[in-house]
């Protein structure tokens, strides 16, 4: 396996390029939503973007909608 990865380093580079934007967006959203547990989990656990994508599109939507509905009409 090590030999395969040494010969095909582009796989590692591709995984990093895929993961970093998702992790950044998910960490930003969890921070803005005040989800400390999610922030720590997303920071520590590396799932090649799967957990991050789930947080962005599934778990953070509820809080975003609640926050948006609580805003005064002039701020929307």
Secondary structure by P-SEA (a helix, b strand, c coil): caaaaaacaaaaaaaaaacaaaaaaaaaaaaaacaaaaaaaaacccccaaaaaaaacccaaaaaaaaaaacccccc
